Amino acid sequence: MLVLVSNMFVTLPAVAQEAGALDKALGEKIPTLLRQALVPGISIALLDNGRVAWRGCYGVKNAETGEPVKDDTVFEAASLS
């Protein structure tokens, strides 16, 4: 499985495609990628046939207050093309 995380491609082991293993693999990898990219926070959803197969929130939405990213956090987006 190949996952795009804020312009970073992450290849997960085949075993990670099982539900629990996927959650564990992403939960371990994403915080490391955020620190490396100096990204304070991110909300991610993986879709499978148009349905949300997995979602997760990591980091903070405000680096000054430390307020965490939540499911309802709104992010600004520039050109995504």
N, C-alpha and C positions, 0 to 999 in steps of 0.2 A: 504494500500500500504506500502511495506517495501522497504526502500532505503538504500543502502550501501554508506556511505560517509567516505572515507579514514579509513576503518576498524571500523566505527561506524554505527550501524544500527539505522535508524530513522523510526518510525512508524508514518505515517501521517493519520489524520482523513479521513474517507470515503468521506466526503464532499470535501476534498482537491484533489480528483481525477478529479474534474471538472477543465477545463483548467485554468480559472482565479484564482480559489481558490488554485490550485496546485502551481502556480507561487507565489502567496502571501505566502502560507505556507512555501514553500522552502526558499523564500527570507527572511523570518523572522527567520527560524530555522538554516540555514547553517552558517551565520556569528557567531552565538552563539557557535555552535559546533567547528568552527575554533578557536575561542578564547580559548575555554576549552582545545582543543588538542594542542594548541600552533602551529598551522599550519598557515603560513603567507598567503597562497592563494591556490585556487583550481578552476578548471574548470570542470563542470559536464554536462553530457548528459544523459537523460533518453530515452531509446529506447522502442518502441512499435511495435512489428511485423517487426523488422528490420529497422524502420524509426525513426528519431529523433523526439520525442514527446515534448521534452523540453530541454533547455540548459541554463546554467547560469555560470557566472564568478564572483568570489568573492575574495576579499583581494588583496594582492600585490604579484608580482612575484619577487620583490627584496625588502627585508625589509629595506635595507640601503637607497635606493633612493625613496622608496614609489611608484614605478611604478606599476600601477594596472595590474591585470591579465586581458587579453583580449581574444577574440575568437581564435586568432592565436598564443597564448602563448604556447611554447613547454616545457613540463615537462619531467624530467628524471624519469625513472621507473626501479625499481629493480625487483626481483622475484614477480610475481603477482599470483603465484599458491598457 
